[in-house]
Amino acid sequence: MQSETQTESSISFDEFKSQILEDYKTAVTSRECSLLGRREVLTGKAKFGIFGDGKEVPQLAMAKAFKNGDFRSGYYRDQTFMMAINELSPEQFFAGLYADTDMENEPMSAGRQMGGHFMTHSLDENGDWVNLMEKKNSSSDISPTAGQMPRLLGLAQASKIYRNEKSIDAEKFTDNGNEVAWGTIGNASTSEGHFWETINAAGVLQVPMIVNVWDDEYGISVHAKHQTTKENISEILKGFQRDEENKGYEILVVEGWDYPKLIDVYQKASEISRKEHCPVLIHVIELTQPQGHSTSGSHERYKSEDRLKWEKEHDCNLKFREWIIANDFATSDQLDDLEKQIKKEVRTAKQRAWSAYLQPTLDRKKELVKIIEKVSASSANSNFIDSIKDELAGNKEPLKKDLVSAARKILRYLIGETGEQKDNLIAWLDNYSVETTKDYSSALYIEEDTQTEVLPEYAEEPNEVDARIILRDNFDTIFNNRPETLIFGEDSGEIGDVNQGLEGLQKKYGKFRVSDTGIREATILGQGIGMAMRGLRPIAEIQYLDYVMYCLQGMSDDLATLHYRTRGKQKAPLIVRTRGHRLEGIWHSGSQMGGLLHLLRGMYVLVPRNMTKAAGFYNHLLELDTPAIVIECLNGYRLKENLPTNLGEFKTPIGYTETIREGSDITLVSYGSTLRIVEEVANELQELDIDAEVIDVQSLLPFDLNHDIVKSVEKTNRLLVIDEDVPGGASAYIMQKILEEQNAYRFLDSKPQTLTANEHRPAYGTDGDYFSKPSAEDIFEKIYGIMHEANPGKYPKLR
């Protein structure tokens, strides 16, 4: 909507005036989009509306200081900013409200997110990085309040890494680390823990991050006095203000309706953060929200008459208008004419967006109606079919679901009938279903080769070492060969992680590549997401699987959904490294895999049984682009394994099982630490002439892509799934995959069963583990019981 804004004093008065009027046009255009957008929601054309009215002028100032290569991590009211950097047109704004699935019409999410959620495209049609330095960038918004903050930290930290690590080939991603990450957040959302964690972490790390707080004194209907101590976020953050002796923040406060002062403040903030890598907080006060929080509520219900009067008088667009007139940049009449022209343009854009959204469905409706007419003519149930057809034909603004629903209902009346017309209807429905699946279900995972396996190689006389050594030496090889990789987490740096899997690597590769963090899991994850979005290959270490809970919201809402919600236009190939399963007590022996499987669709969930398998996963993942979590076995670091000679090269396939013991009587499926117990029990069962086949799942998401488990069940005719999650957790997921997707029920002679931990968290101590999670005896007796039921003569009752 506006070109790159010049701010140098050398420009002429006419150029300056032209820029001001262009800014005003953008502000008015954005406001008109908000007003018309609300009407579209109220009429039912759009489902939900949350708009940026009242925040227009400060966003113009932000856009002026925002440079190519910079990133935004924002708040769902930043439409004016997106218009100002030429990344959002009014037509695209309305296409977002209508949920248009055409990426050309709706480039923010192809209809997968509500309006107000913005992004720019970081990937080309092939999924490869575009040059991020040639454009202004926006990471894809999410709705959870303050959820954008941890990612913001990582986007800023990438500049710090690029400035200090010169060996990285990063031409598409940086200009010597001079890029700023700009965050936006509403004042009420600063109450969230993610905000405080990010503010603290950025102050420690000293990264080029500017946080903009849009302050209109309310959070939905709740006033700031219920949100923030002293009702003032910048006041209570004064302790973060830097001084001559201490690094910290530059904190700036500015009225959101004061156009020239906003310009000065944003230029100052940009210069400080860009050059000094100092985080900046800009508290934009005295803003308004002319339409209230959203279309689901009216602010007249909770604002006083005095407040509503003040908001009308201090509307930032009105104040901007008054300033333009007072300084003779335009007359009132000239601005009246401009506003009328803008209203007409926005209305036209709305109409074009609606037509573009509706027309493809209208075209498909015509096709379907013709097919239905022919079906009806050849069917004995024509009266019923014609009723459905007439209703569809009379629908002037059909949705896709209306077409599919009609076709599927008609097929009910064709049960038992055959013929070409019925076949044509089925073919139409099948083809349209493929299209809609692409519109709504594509790009959850990146299409890539996960099957590649490179086996570990060993010396003629293998060197048997503590398993942690394999991880350490493999990471050493990775960091030596891949300068873009880095790892960070609690205790990851100086001491080389709590299990010494990174021993000595900080000293070798430096504190930027192997680093300690504070105890703050949400922002450890956010560091990884943001840096991965800027071309780095981070490994974010969460000390224990139990602590993943602290960052699970970001993993679920942000990382796991990124590729999907951008329909393949952004990616964050982050590896989350953690350790879990059996140890001691409620908080250090978690195996809550069922929860992760439900919440992390869009990520790989990998559960290696030993450190060689884990190292193979890391080697493989660094050649792929889908984010993943790798859960190492907490009790496996001191166990002995043979040290491979091809460190950094061997790869564990992702989504494929491994049969580690062949058998003919029963298939035992497990993973992680429990698998070692299962393997021991399988050997013991041999003494009673029970020949068990043991399969290591290895990868829960994706799961057994080659369907090897059903092949085993076809041979053994019995199935037991063993894991240490709660009943109905990961074991139920595994069983559904085997029985329903692989159709293993066809080959079963005995009831398929699961053996899990108890419903409670594991109790403390060795006895706590024994009586809380599946023990060797539990597994032995469960398997023996299955065999007893199948053949009680051969296997008499045990107890």
N, C-alpha and C positions, 0 to 999 in steps of 0.2 A: 504494500500500500504506500510505503514511503521509501525513498532511496536512503542509502547510507548518509547519515546526518553529519554535516560538518559542524565542528564546534570551535574551530580556530577563529581568532579575532580578525584574521585577514579577510574573511568573506565580506562582501558588500552588504549594505543595508537591505537592498532588494532581495538578495539571496537569503539573508536572515529572516526577513519578513515572509518569504515564500516557505521557508522551513516551518515557521511558526504556524502559518495557516494550514500547511499540510498536516502538522501535528493535531491541530484543532479538528480537521476533517476526520482524521483517524479516530480521535476521541468521540466525536459525534456519531460516526459510523458504528463504532463499537456499542455505544449506548443504544442506538436505534436497533441494533441486532438483539440486545438484551430485552428491550421492550417488546419487539415483535416475537422474539423467542418465547417469552412468557405466554403470549397469546396463543402460540402454536401448541404449547403444552395444555393450556386450559381448553382448547378446542379438541384435544385428543390426537392431533397429528403427531405430536411428540410425546413421549412417555414421561419425561422428567426434565426439569430445567434448573440449572444452577449457574448464575451468570456473573459477569465481572463488572456490573454497573457500580459506580462510586469509586472505582480504583483506576480509572482511565489515565489521569494525568501523571501519577507517579510511575505508571508502567511505561509511559512515553519517555520519561527521564531515564528509566532503566534501559530502555531500548537504545537510547543514544550512546550510553556508555558500554554497551554490549558489543563485542568485536567478533570477527570470524575466529572460529576455534573455541570460543567460549561455550559453556554448557549451562542450561537452565535445569533445575530440579524443582518442580513447582507445585503450585496450589491451583485448584480447579477454578480459579477466577482470573486467569492471566490472558484472557482473549485479546485485550488491547495490546499487550506486549507482542503476542504472536502476529497480530495484524501489522504492528509497527516494524517488525523485522521481515515483513513480506512472506510469512509462512502460513497465513490464514486469511482467506478472502471471505466476504459475507456469504457467498454461495456455499463455500466449504463449511462455514459455521452452521448453516441450516442443514446441510447434508448430515452433519454430525448429530443434530437433534433428531433427524428422521431415521437414523441408523442405516444409512445407505451403505451397502456392502461392497460397492465399487470403490476401490482404492483411489482411482482417479478423481472421483467426486468427493470422497471423504478420506483424505490422506492421514488423518490422525489415528484411526484404528480400524477403518473399513467397517464401521458400525458395531464394533465389539465393545465399545465403552460409551458411557453416557456423554453427552455434550459437555464441553468445558475441560475435557482431558486431552492434553495436547502433546505432540511430539514432532520431531523431524526425522527424516530417513537417514540412518547411518549405513545401510546396506543397499547394494544394487540388486538387480533382478536375480542374480546368481547367488545372493547371500554373501557377497564379498564386501569388504569395507570400501566405502567411498572416501574421498579426501575430506576429512572433517575440518581441515584448516581452511577450506575454501567456502565454508558456510557457517552460519550461526546455528547452534545445536540445542535441541531440547530433548532431554530424556523423557520417556513416556510417563505421564502422570498416573498416580493411583489415588483412589478415594480415601483410604484410611488416613485419618488426621495425623499429621506429622510423620507419616510413613515415608514421605519424600526426603526426610532429613538425613538418615544414615547413608543413603545413596549419594546425597550431595557431598558428604565428607569424602567419599571415594573419588568422585569426579574432580574434586579439588586436589586431593592427594596425588592424583596422576600427574598433575603439573609439577609437584614437588619431586616426584620420582624422575620425570623426564629432565628436569633441570639438573639433577645430581647424578644421573646414570647416563653417561655419554655414549655407552656402547650399544644402546638400543637403536635399531633402525626404525625411526618413528616419524618419518616425513609427513605421513597422513594425519598424525595425531597431535603434533606439538610444534611450537616454535620456541625451543629452549625453555619450556615451562612457563610461558608468559600468559597462559590462558587462565581465566577466572571462572569458577563455578558459582552461579547465582542461584540462591534458593529463595523461594517465596513461601510465606505461611501466614495464616490469619492469626490475629492476636490471641484468640481463645485457644488455638491449637498449641500455643507455646506452653500450655499446661501439661502437655503430654511428655512422658518420660523420654521418648525418642528425641524430642527437641533438646532437652537438657543434656542428654548423653552426647549428642552431636556437638552442641556448643562447647562442652568441656573438652571433648576429644580434639576438636579443631584448634582450640586454644593451646593444647599441649603440642600438637603436631605442627602448628604454624603453617597452615596451608592457605592458598589464595581462594578464599570462600567469602562471599558476601551474602548475608542473610537479610532479606527484606521482610519486615513484619508489617502487614497491612492492618492497621488498627482502627476499627470502626466501633470499638467499645463493647461489642456483643459477640457471643458465640451462640448461634441460632437465636434463642430468646433469652439467653442468660447473660446478664451484664458482667463486665470485667471485675466488678467487686467480688463476684463469686468465683472468678477464674484465677486472678493474679494478685499476689501480695502487693499492697500499695496501689493496685489497679494500674501498674505501669511496668512493663517488661524491661525497658531500658534502665529504669531507676534501680530495679533489683539486680540488674546485671552489672552495675557499676564496679563491682569487685573484679570483673573480667577486663576492665579498661587497662590498657598497657600504660606503662610509665617508663621513666629513664632507666630504672633498674630491673624491670620485669617485663617479659613478653606477655602479650595477651591480645585483646581486641581493640580495634578502633570502634567506638560507639558514637553514632551520629543520629540526631533526632531532627525531623523536618515535618512541617505541616503538609499534608497530602494534597492541598489545593493551591499551593504556592509554586507555580510553574517555574519561574526563574531560579528560585532557591533550590527546588528539586534538581534542576539541571546541574547546578554547582555542586550540590552534595553528592550526586551520583558520579560526576566526573572525578571528584576528590576520592571517593571510595574506590573507584576503579583503579586509579593511579596507585594508591597505597597498596591495595591487595595485589595488583598485577606485578609491581616492581619489588615489593618487600615480602611478598608471601605472608602477609598478615591478614588474619580474618577480620571482617568488618560486619558490624550489625547496624543496619539502617532501620530505625523505628519510625515508620511513617504514621503520624498521628492525625487526628481530626478528619478521618475519612468517614464516608457515609455508605449506606447500603439502601439505595432508593426503593428497591423492590422487596426488601427483606431478604431472609436467608435463601429461600428457594420458592418454587411454585407450590410447595406443600404447606406453606404457612404465610400469614400476613403479619408484618411487623407492627401494624397499628394495634395489635392485641397486646403488645408488651412494651411499646415505647410511649412515653408521655407526650402530651401535646407540645410541651416546650422542646422536647428532643426532636420531634418531627419537624417543628418550625425551624430549629437550628439546622437540621440536616438539609432542608430546602435552601436555606441561605448560604450554607457552606458546601453545597454540591461542587465537586472539583471542576466539572465541566462549566458550570455557571461562573465560578471564580475565574477560570481560564478565559472565558468569554469577556468578562468584565475587564480583565487585565489587557486583553487584545485591544478592546475599544479605548481604554484609558491611555494606552501608549500609541494610539493612532496607527495600529497595524491594519485595522479594518473598521468600517462603520457598523452600526447595529443593523442597518438595512442590508449591507453586504453579507453579514453573517446570517441574517434571516434567509436570504436567497440561497446561501450555501447549505443551510440546514434543510430547506425544502428540497433542494436537489438531492441531498444525501438520503432523506426519507424515501424519495422515489427510487433511488438506486438500490436501497436495501430491500424495499418491497419487491422490486423486480428480481433481485438476487434470490429472495425467498421463493418466489414463484418458479424460477428456473430450477432451483434445488429440488423443489417438490416434484416438478415434472420429470426431472432426470431420475429421481428416486422411483417414481411411479411407473414410468413408461415401460421398462423391461417386463414388469409384472403384467401390465396390460397386454403387451404383445404375447406373453406366454398364456394369458387367459384366453385370448382369441384362438390360439392353437388348441387349447384344451377343450373349449366349447365345441369346436368343430369335431374333435374326436368323440366327445360325449354324444353329440347329435347322431353320429353314425352308430355308436354303441347302442343308443336307445332304439334306433330303427330296427336293430336285429335282435333285441332282447324281449323276453316275455314280461319283463318288469319295467317296461318303458315309462309307465306312469310315475313310479317312484324316482326313476332316473331323471325324467324331465323336471321334476320338482327341484331336484338338486341343481340341475343345469340352469334352470330359470333364475334361481337365487344367485348363482354365480354370475350369470350373464348380466344381471341387474346391478351388480356391485361395481360402482364406478371407481372406487378407490380400493381395489383388493390388495390384501397382503399375500405374501408367498404362502403362508400357512392356509389361507382360504382355498388356494388352488389345490394344494396337496390334500387337505382335508376332504374336499369335494371328490377328488379322484379315488381316495381310499374308501370313502363311504359308498361310492357307486360300485366298487368291486364286491361289496357285500351282496349286492343284488345280482351279481353275475356268477355266484357260486354254482357250480354244476354246469355252467354254460361254457362253450368253447367257440373259437372262431377268430378270424383275422382282426375284427374290431376290438375285441377284448385284448388280444395280444398287443395291438397298437396302444391301447390305454395303459397297459402294464409297462410297455417300453417307454412311453412318455413319463410315467411316474418314476421309473427307475433312473432315467436320464436326469430328470429334475432333482431327484434325491441326491445324485452325485454332485450336481451344481451346488445345492444348498449345503451339503456336507463340506464342500470346499469353502463356502462362505462363512460357515459358523464353527467348523471343527478342525480346520487345517492349521498347520504351523505350531502345534503344541510342542512338538519336538523338531529339531533340525534334522533334515534328511542327510544322513552320513553313514559311513561304513563302520559299524561297531563290531563286526564279526572277525575282523583281522586278529589273528593270534600269532605271536612270535614267542616261541618257547624259551625259557631260561636255558642257558648253556653252562656247563660245569667243567672244571678241570678233571683230569683223569683221577686225581685223588682230591675230591671236593673239600673245600675249607669249611668246616662246620663252625658256625658263629652264633652268638646271640642274635635273634631275629631283628632286633633294632638296628644292628649293623647294616643289614641289607637295605633297610629304609634310608639310613644315614648316607651310605655310599651311593645309593641310587639318586637321592636328592642332590648330592654333590655333583654327580654327573649331569643331572638336569640343569642345575644352576650354571655349571661351566659351559654347557652347550647352548643354553637358551637365556640370553641376557634379559629378555622381557619377563621372565618368571620371577616371582618374589613370594615370600611366605611371612606371615605375621600372626601373632596371637599371644595369649597369656603364657609367659615363660618360654616362648619359642626362640628368643634371641640369645641372650647371654648364656643361659644354661643349656640351650639346645633342646628344649621341650622337656616336659616332666618325665618322659621315658627315654630321653637321650636319642631320639630319632633324628635330631638336627645338630648333634654334638659337633662343636667347632666350626659350624658353617657361617655363623655371624662374623667371626674373626676373619674368615677367608673371603666372604663376599660383601661384607659391610652391613651397616645398620639400616640402610634403605631397602636391602633385599631380604634380609633375615632379621626380623625386628620383633621386639617386645611391644605389647600393648597394655593398656590398663584393663581392669576387670569390667568389660563393657561389651558383651556379646553382640548386641544389636548393631553397634557401629563397627565392630570387627567385620560383620557380614556386609554392612554398608560400604566399608572401605573396599571390599572385594567387588561388590556390584559396580560401583562407580569406576574403579580402575579397569575392570574388565570391559566396560562400555567405551573405554578410551584406548583400547588396543593392547593393554598389558595382559599378562597371564598370571593373575594372583591366585594364591592358595591361602584361604582364610582358615585359620586353625581355631576351632572351638574345643576347649580342653577336654571336655567329656560330653558324651551324648546327652546326659541329663541336662547339660547347660545349653543345649541347642534350643530348649524351650524359650530362653531369653530372646532368641533371634528368629524364632519360628514364624512370627508374623511377617517379617521381611522376606524370609525364604518363600513363604506361601503366597503372599499378596504381590510381591515385587519380582523376585528372581524367577520363580517357577512360571510366572505368567508373562514375562517380558516378551518372549518371542511370539507367543500366541496373541497377546493383546495388541501387538504392533503388526500382526499378520506378516511376520517375517522381516520387518524393516529395522529391528534393533536386536542386538544379542548381548549377552554378558556371560562369556564362557568361564565362569568362576568355578573353582574346585573348593568345596568345603571339606576340610579334613577334621575328623574327630575320632574318638575311641570310646568303646562302650561294651555292653554286655556284662559278663560276670566280674564282679569284684566284691565289694562289701557295702551293704546297707542301702537304705532307701534312695540316697542321693548320688550314689556312685556305682550303681550297677544297673542303670536303666537299659531297657531294651524295648522302648516304646515304638516299635517299628510300624505297628498298625496305624498310629497317628500320623507318622511321616508319610506312609503310603497314601493315605487319604488326602493329605494337605500339599504334597509336593509333586503332583502330576505336572509334568513339564520339566522335571529334573531327573537325572539318573540317580537311583538309590542303590549303592554298591556295598556288599557285605562280604569282604574277603575273609577266608578262613585262616590265613597266615600272612606274614609280611611280604613274602615273595609275590603272592597274588596281589596284595595291596600296591606294591611298587609297580607291578605290571599295569594296574589300573591307572596310576598316575602317569606313566609313560604314554598310555593310550589316550587318556583324556586330553593331554596337552596337544594332541593332533586333531582333536575334535572341538566342536563349538557349543555343545549342549552343556549347561551347568550340571554339576553333580555333587553329591555328598558321598564320601568314602568313610566307612565306619570300620576302623581297625579294631582287632580283638584286644581288649584292655589287658587280658592275662596272657598275651602271647609274646611280649617283647623280650622276655628272658628265655623263652624256649629256643631250642637249637634248630637252625635251618642251614642248608648248604648255601654258600655264597655264590651267586651266578657270576660268570665272567663277562656277560654281555649287559652290564648295568646300563640303564637308560634306553635300552633297545627292546628288551622283551616286553610283550604286551599281553594283558589278560583280556579276552574278548568280553564285550559288554552285552548282556542279554542272553548269555548262553551258559548252560549248566555244565558241570563236569561229573562224570561217574567215577568215583574214587574207589569203589569196590563193587565188583560184579557179583550178582547172586540170582537165584531163581525162585525163592519162596515169598519174598515180600520186598516192596520198594520203600526205602526210608529216605525222606526228603528233609534236609535241614540246611543250616548255614552258620557262619560265624563260629563263636566259641563252642556252642552246643554241638556242632558237627564233630568236633574231636571226641566228645563223649560218645556220640552215636557210632563213630568208627570203632572205638574200643569195644562197645557193647556188641557190635556186629561180629567181631572176632570171638567174643565169649559165646555168642549164640551158636557158633559153629560146633561147639562141643556138644550141643543138644540136637545136632543135625538140622539146624535152621540156617538156611543160606540166604543172607540178606544183601540186597543191592543198595548201596549208599550213594546218594546223589547230592552234590553240593550245588545249591541254587546259584551262588556267587553274586547274582544281580537280581534285585527285586523289581526295579523299574529300569529298563524293560525286563520282562520275565520270559525265560525259556522260549526264545523266538524260533528255535528249531524244533520245538515240541518233542524233546528227547525224553521227558518224563513219561509221557503216555506210551512211548515205545517200551519203556521199562515195565510199566503196569501191564501192558499187553503180554509181557513175558511172565511176570510174577503173579498177576491177578489179585494183588493186595497192596494197600497203600497206607502209610502212616507218615504224617507231617509232624515234625518235632521242632519247636522253637521256644524261646524263653520270653516271648511277649505274653500278654494276658490272653485268656480264652477269647476267641473271636477276633483276635488282632491280626497279625501277619499270617498266622496259620490259616485263618478263614479266607484271606486274600489268595494265598497259595492254593488252597483247596478249590476255590472258585475257578481259578485259572486252569487247574488240571481237569476238573470234572466237567465244567461248562464249556470252556474254550477249546480244550483238547479232547473233550468227549471220552475221557478215560472210564466213565461209568460203564461203558460197553464191555469192558474187560474184567470187571471186578467180580470176584467170587466171595469176598468178604466186605463188610461195611467199611468204607474209608473212614479213618479216624485221625484225630489230632491229639498231640500231647504238648501241653503248654505249661507256663508258670501259673501260679495261683493268681487270683484276681487282685490281690494286694501287691504293693511294692515289696521288693525283697527285704527281709529282715537282716539285721547286722550280724556279722560273724560267719564262720565256716558253717555252723549249724543253721544259721539264718538262710544261707545260700542253699544248703541241702534240702531244707524243708520248704523253701519258697519257689525254687526253680526245678526243672526236670533233672533228676539225678540219674546216674548210671543204672541204679536199681529200678527207678521208675520206668526208664526206657526198656530195660530188659523185660520187666514184668508185663509192660503194655504189649510188647511184641509177642511174648510168649502167650498172653491171653488171646490174641488174635489167632495164633496158630492152634491153640487149644480148641477154640470155637470151630475152627475149620476141620481139625482132625483130633478129637479128644482121645482116640485110642493111641495115637502116636505121641500126643503131648498131653499127658494127664494134668488135671488141675494142680496148679502150683500152690495156691493157698486159699 
